[in-house]
């Protein structure tokens, strides 16, 4: 759970690196919160839908920033995120990049994240 809050603390930090744990725990908890809010929206209607929309809007920027930092950890530019709209190959290639291991040495984007050392 601390990885989820770590990404929120770095709300719009696009520099540096994010290890696999930081990125994937953020993604997991983000999906769980979205599912929970979807259920609430289905039960209580418009207010719940508003909460869901607000959360989706609020979580967009930290999700984007965490993805950029994750790509930096694999020694790739954050601009690789722009490949995702390409049908078929874009999302698959981005998923491969995001699941790869950390660059084992310091790279141009910063030092090795502490999670990658464990």
TORGUBA-104098 format. One line per 4 residues: number of its first residue (from 1); their letters; for each residue x, y, z of C-alpha. Coordinates in steps of 0.05 Angstrom, whole numbers. Last residue first. Example, Ala and Ser with C-alpha at 12.3 -4.5 7.8 and 13.67 -1.06 7.14 Angstrom:
% TORGUBA-104098
2) SA) 273,-21,143; 246,-90,156
This chain:
% TORGUBA-104098
118) XXXX) 319,-113,-57; 361,-66,-100; 305,-52,-149; 262,-26,-92
114) XXXX) 314,27,-75; 310,58,-144; 377,57,-181; 404,127,-190
110) XXXX) 380,177,-242; 352,187,-311; 418,183,-349; 432,114,-320
106) XXXX) 457,86,-254; 467,11,-261; 423,-50,-260; 371,-22,-309
102) XXXX) 308,-46,-277; 272,-108,-302; 222,-109,-358; 148,-106,-343
98) XXXX) 138,-34,-367; 175,-45,-432; 135,-108,-449; 70,-71,-432
94) XXXX) 90,-14,-478; 104,-63,-535; 36,-96,-525; -1,-29,-520
90) XXXX) 30,-4,-585; 30,-68,-627; -44,-78,-635; -70,-8,-652
86) XXXX) -21,49,-642; -49,89,-584; 5,63,-536; 65,89,-575
82) XXXX) 60,157,-540; 85,125,-476; 153,117,-510; 162,192,-499
78) XXXX) 182,175,-428; 251,158,-455; 279,89,-443; 332,65,-394
74) XXXX) 288,12,-362; 282,56,-300; 264,115,-345; 205,75,-371
70) XXXX) 182,66,-299; 190,141,-287; 147,156,-347; 95,106,-324
66) XXXX) 94,136,-254; 84,205,-284; 25,182,-327; -7,147,-268
62) XXXX) 5,209,-224; -28,252,-278; -89,208,-291; -107,193,-218
58) XXXX) -144,259,-207; -185,252,-271; -204,180,-257; -219,197,-184
54) XXXX) -265,255,-204; -300,212,-256; -312,157,-205; -336,207,-153
50) XXXX) -384,237,-205; -410,168,-223; -422,156,-149; -462,220,-144
46) XXXX) -500,202,-207; -522,132,-186; -518,105,-115; -509,31,-129
42) XXXX) -475,30,-197; -430,87,-176; -410,49,-114; -392,-11,-157
38) XXXX) -352,33,-204; -318,65,-143; -295,-3,-120; -271,-22,-189
34) XXXX) -232,44,-195; -202,35,-126; -180,-36,-145; -151,-12,-212
30) XXXX) -111,43,-178; -88,-6,-125; -59,-51,-178; -28,5,-220
26) XXXX) 5,35,-159; 30,-34,-138; 56,-43,-209; 95,23,-213
22) XXXX) 127,23,-144; 143,-51,-146; 173,-48,-216; 221,7,-197
18) XXXX) 208,81,-210; 263,126,-238; 277,200,-238; 241,257,-271
14) XXXX) 166,260,-287; 145,283,-218; 72,304,-224; 41,270,-164
10) XXXX) 105,244,-131; 68,238,-65; 13,201,-102; 64,150,-129
6) XXXX) 90,138,-58; 18,130,-34; 9,69,-79; 78,43,-60
2) XX) 58,47,13; 0,0,0
